[in-house]
Amino acid sequence: MSVTLVTGASSGIGQALARRLGCAGRPVALLARRAARLQELAQEIEAGGGHALAVPADVTDRASVQAAVETVEEGLGPIGCLVANAGGGEPTFVDDFDPAVFQATIALNVGGVVNCIAAVLPGMLARGNGHLVATGSLAGVRGLPSAAAYSAAKAAVDKLMESLRIDLRGRGVDVTVIAPGPVRLKASSKKTRLFSIGVEDAAARIERAIARRQRRSTFPLGIAWAVRGASWLPAPLYEALLAGRGRKPKRSVRRDPRGA
Ligand SMILES: NC(=O)c1ccc[n+]([C@@H]2O[C@H](COP(=O)([O-])OP(=O)(O)OC[C@H]3O[C@@H](n4cnc5c(N)ncnc54)[C@H](OP(=O)(O)O)[C@@H]3O)[C@@H](O)[C@H]2O)c1
């Protein structure tokens, strides 16, 4: 069985997915920056009779990703499936408009996916077989309030993968976009966001989408349908409905300029 490389495997959705795949007998390579967490998960999978290899790397660093992929292919075998899941981002505020937040969010969510694809795609093309999976978000369908960087980055992931799907047609490499809505990362979390789903449920849906080589998987269904509906709303109505609904900046404690 060919190897699946999961990025962002040290926590959240990536960790739950990698555990599922590994426990189901797929050889998995685990990539993220926190080496100890990856090692722990690799040991757990191996103890259950699976095959796993921890490859600590930073997806924004092309050389580090390339080196990790070489380590995986030497240690476990050719990578047949890439799950480019590492991502995330900070909110953005118009009163504190910081280009560094944009650059970091794009570098992680878009650059990270691109670096991983660049490292695995030549091998897949040479073998005439492979599967590229990337985690976008329902936040990429339309711009969300206080999420200018994140929405832009996830929209880019969507278009990047759609374009690649066209270019890879007939070359044996399938392309899947996972576009989740809110996922609760802690199993013990008492806080339930409306229409959110748990991380294990999300991982099970992604596993299914990979097995079926779906073009796109969006969940939870309630939010996915709401977002689909919102994509048909005229812009003035959409903007009016969402105005003022974003995250609020944390209040900084302002020091009295006189030092009092
Ligand atoms: N949770 C949600 O509600 C939700 C909704 C829609 C989409 N998503 C997407 O789902 C994906 C997984 O997020 P999550 O919710 O599971 O959050 P998470 O627990 O914060 O997971 C993010 C993962 O990405 C890794 N990562 C971050 N920066 C990295 C870097 N530079 N290089 C390598 N790995 C890096 C982190 O590991 P290290 O810190 O160890 O590097 C971690 O394993 C993301 O793409 C996120 O945008 C999440």
The ligand as an ORCA input file, in Angstrom:
! r2SCAN-3c Opt
* xyz 0 1
  N     -10.968     23.733     13.058
  C     -11.781     24.340     12.196
  O     -12.884     24.786     12.573
  C     -11.391     24.470     10.736
  C     -12.351     24.907      9.830
  C     -12.021     25.029      8.476
  C     -10.727     24.708      8.056
  N      -9.803     24.298      8.959
  C      -8.460     23.980      8.451
  O      -8.109     22.680      8.887
  C      -6.676     22.568      8.917
  C      -6.251     21.968     10.251
  O      -6.532     22.896     11.274
  P      -7.044     22.456     12.729
  O      -8.373     23.040     12.901
  O      -6.840     21.008     12.922
  O      -6.057     23.339     13.661
  P      -4.746     22.974     14.464
  O      -5.020     21.979     15.527
  O      -4.176     24.301     14.873
  O      -3.792     22.294     13.397
  C      -2.927     23.000     12.582
  C      -1.784     22.056     12.222
  O      -0.948     22.719     11.269
  C       0.395     22.589     11.713
  N       1.199     23.715     11.252
  C       0.958     25.035     11.479
  N       1.926     25.765     10.919
  C       2.800     24.882     10.338
  C       4.001     25.020      9.617
  N       4.525     26.222      9.352
  N       4.620     23.906      9.167
  C       4.109     22.677      9.432
  N       2.973     22.477     10.089
  C       2.330     23.569     10.548
  C       0.310     22.552     13.233
  O       1.428     21.863     13.781
  P       2.749     22.529     14.403
  O       2.318     23.731     15.185
  O       3.312     21.414     15.229
  O       3.624     22.864     13.245
  C      -0.932     21.704     13.432
  O      -0.610     20.338     13.379
  C      -6.151     23.979      8.657
  O      -5.784     24.086      7.297
  C      -7.335     24.871      8.971
  O      -7.261     26.100      8.278
  C     -10.094     24.166     10.292
*
